[in-house]
Amino acid sequence: MYKNPIVIFLLISISNLAHGQNAVHDNKANVKGNDIYNSVDHHYANNDGIKIHYVTKGTGSLILFVHGFPDFWYSWRDQMVALSTDYKVAAMDLRGYNLSDSPQGVENYTFGQLVTDLVAVIQDTGEESVYLVAHDWGAAIAWQLAAHHPELVDKLIILSINHPKAGDKKPPIPIAERKPSYADHFVSEEFYEQLTENWFSGWVKDPGAKPLYKEAFRKSNKVAMINYYRANYPTLENLKDPEYLNRNRDLPNIKMPVLLIHGKKDPYALTKAHNNTWNYVDNELSIEILPEAGHFIQQDESEKVTRLISSFLSKI
């Protein structure tokens, strides 16, 4: 593979590097004209030495968007384009993703740690509080932030993921009788090996966005992504821990207005998981079910989701 003279190898390497950089540049240049990728301001919040990347655009009251797995800030591009005319919009990369830092150790991915990243971003913007919009893991973190720090969230908009106490309550199944869930598969070595840039971008339907997702994945940390599940999800291992089982026992009710948007065709987050949410929200709760949307609802039904967000935020 490595041939003499060395000069030839160096020229080939430089040529390949330039080609790769041009390909990334071309991907960015080919993004739709009204796309937000090339028109945002980039920032880094410092959370006790951990850098959390986020982007902003526009002026006005701040909307903070938080993505899930496997994703990055660009997931919210349609909503950001539409809403940046009336609001200041911000979208962050969760730790482990894209341009944010990836601290080592499962203990750095508990909800307690993840919530502090959102707090750091809000503080870095200079705002006292935000409208919070979140999906998937971002939504799970947003529920926790809103419960523990209600002073930081004026209105909460959740996509797909249920409140941690919601759902139909059934007698717990003994550990010995439980079957592995998809999260148990996610924390397995076999799944880790499947996490390639093609897998990461496989769900993306927009051909213009797919190369940007592949680029973001190359900057992300696979171990960090899986640590979200290892630290927080009811895997068979976590269910053996009494402290884990009682983790939400004293979770305060949500104090601000909440809009919950769910895709009926979501194969991962079930509609019935939202049952009894009203018992844990001490304010206005609106639930919108979009019959044709799947899991990535902000892209499956981007216009409807944007309209719902806009209407909810403008409501007095």
N, C-alpha and C positions, 0 to 999 in steps of 0.2 A: 504493500500500500504506500509506503514512504519511499519515494524514489529520489535518486541523485540526478542532477545537482540539487542542493537544498534550495537554491534560488527559485527553481521551478515550483517546488512545493510551497514556498512563501507566496509566490505570485498567485498560485491557484487558491491558497487559503484566503488571501486578501480579496481575490475576485469573488469567492464564495461568500465571504462575510459581507461584502458590498451588495451582493445579490440578495442576501437575507435581509439586510437593512432596507434595501429598496423595496423588497416584497412587503415588509411591514409598512413602509411609507405608502406604497400603493394601496394596501388594504385600507389605510386610514383615509387616503385621498378619495377612494371609491365609495366611502360611506355616503349615504343620502345627504343631499344638500342641506336639509333642515335638521340633520342629526346633530346631537349635542357633543359627540366625542371630541371634536376639535375646537369647541368653543367654551369649554369650562375652565375655571380656575382651580388649580391643584393646591391642596393644603395637607399638612401633617399635624395631627394632634399628638402631644406627648403624654402618654399615660404611664407615669412612673418609669420612664425609660423605654417604653414600647411605643413605636411610631404607628399611628393609625391614619391611613390615607383617606382623604375624602375630597370631593369636588363640589364646586358651587357655581351657581349662575343666577342672575336676576337680583332684584331688590324687593324688600317688603318683609312681611312676616315669614319666618323660616319654616320650611317643610324639610324634615330629615327622613330620607329613605334608607332602609336597611334590607339588604338582600339575604338570601338563604343559600342552600347547597344544591347543586354546584353552580356558583354564580359569582358575579362581582358587581360593582356599582352601576355598570352599564345596563343592567337589567331594567332600570327605570327610565331609559332614554325617552320613550314616548311620553310618559308622564312629565318628565322634566322639561321637554320642549314645550308642551302645552301649558304647563303651570308656571313656567318662569316668566311669563308676561305679567303675572299678577303677584307672584311671590318670589322670595329668594328660595331656591331649591338647593338642597345638599344631598349627596349620596355617598355613603362610605363603603370602603372595603373592610369586611370583618377581618379580624386577626387571622393570619394564615392564608389570606386570599390576596392575589394580585400584588399591589404595592404596599400593603400593610405588613408589619413585622410578624414573625412566626415564633413566638417563644417556645422553648422546649418544655416538655412535661405535661402530662394529662391534667395536672392540677391547675394549669394556666388556662384551661378551657371550661371551667365550671361556670355556671350562670353568674355567680358572684363576681368572677373576673371579667366575663363578657359584658356585664352591665356597666362596669367602670369604663369600658371603651366608649360606649355611647355617651356617658357623662363627660368624658374627656373631649369628645368631638363637640358636644353642645357648648361646653365652656370655651373651647377654642374659637368657636364662631363669634363669641362675645354676646350671644343671646342668653336671656334668663330662662326661656322656655321655648318649646317647639311644637309644631304639629308633627306627630310621629307616624310614619307609614312603613309597614314592615311585612315581610313574607318569609314563610318557612322558618329556618333557624333564626332569622332576623325577627320574625314575629314572636317566637318563643322567648327571645331575649327582651323584646319590647313589652310583653306582658309583665315580665319581672321588673323592668325599669319603671313602668307605669304604677305598679303596685307599691314599690319601695321608695320611689322618688316622684310622687304625684306633682310636686312643685315644678318639675321640669317638662311636663307634658300637658299641653292645653287641650288637645284632642288626640285620640288614638284611633288609627286605622289599621286593621289587621287583615291580612290576606292568608286564608287557608288554615292556619294553625289554631287549634282550640285553646281556650283558657286552661291553665294547668289543673284546675279543679273541676272543669266542666265534663259533660258526658254522662251517660247513664251509669249509675253506680251499681256494680254487681259484686257479689261475694268474691274475694280474691281467690285466685287459683293457686293451690299449693305449688311451691317451686318445683317439686319433683314431677309434677304433672304438666308443667308449662313446656310449650314447644318453642324452639328458637324463632325469633321474629326477623324481619328484614334487617333490623339494626344489628342483630347478632351476626348476620352475614356481612354487614358493613364493617365490623371491627375485625373480620377474619383476614388472614394473610392472603387468601385467594382473592378477596375483593380488592385489597390494596394493589395487587398486581394488575388488576383490570383498569386502574385509574390512569389512563393515558389522556393525552390532549384530545383525542378523537372521542373518548368516552365523555369527557368533561363537556364537550361541545355538541354531543350527539343529539340533545334535545332541542337545540337552537334551530328554529325553522327559517329565520331570516338569513339568506346566503351572504348578505353584506356584513352581518354581525359575526358569523361563525369564525372567520380568521381572527377577529379581535378576542373571541373567547379562547381560542387556542393559544394566543399570545398571553392572555391573562393566566391561563393554567400553567404555562411554562414558568411564570413568575410566582406561582402559588406553592404551598407546601402540602403535600398529600397527607403526611402524618398529622399535621395540624387539623386538616379537614375531618379526619377520622376521630380525632380527639374530642370533637364536639359530641359524638355519639358515646365514646368511652366514658366521658365525664358526666353526661346528663341524661342519657336515654335509658329506658327500662330494659336493658339487656339482662340476660339470665344472671350474669355476674353481678350487676348492680342491684338486682332484686334480692340478693342475699344479704344486703347491707341494711340493717334497721334504720340507720340514719338517712339513707337514701329514700326509704319508704315514707319517712315522715317529713321530707324536705319542704313540702308546701303546706303543711298543717297550719302554720300561723301566717300564711300569706295574706296581706291586707286586701280588702276589696278594692276594685278600681273606682277612682273618684271622678274621673273626667268622662265626657261623652265618648262613646265607642261606636265605630262603624266596622262591621265584620263582613268581609266579602269572601265568598266561597264558590269554587267551581264544582258543579255537580258531577263532572266527569273526572274529578281528581282521583287517581288510583291509590294515592298514598294517605291523604288526609280525608277522613270520611265526614260526611255532612252530619251524621248523628253525634259526632264528637262534640258538637256545639250545644247539644241539649243542656239546659240548666245554666247556660252562661249568664242569664239574667239574675241568677242568685248571687253572682260575684261582681256585679257592676252596680254601683250606687248612683247611677246617672242614666242619661238617655243611652239606649242600646238599639242600634239598627242592624239588622242582618239581611244581607242581599245574597241570594243564590243565583248564580249565572249558569243556566242549564247546559250551555255548550262549551264551557271553559273547563280545562284540565287543571293540572297542578300549577303550572306557570301562568297564572291567571292574568298577571299584569301585561303579558305579551299575547296570550291567547285571545283576550278581549280587551285590548289596550284602550280603545276609545271609550268603551263602557266603564272600565275601571277609572279612567281619568275623569269622566263625567260624574261618577259617584263620589270621587274624592273632592272634586270642585264644589259640588252641591253641598256636601257635608260640611266642608270648611266654611262655606259662605253662610251657612245657616246660623242664625243668631240664637 
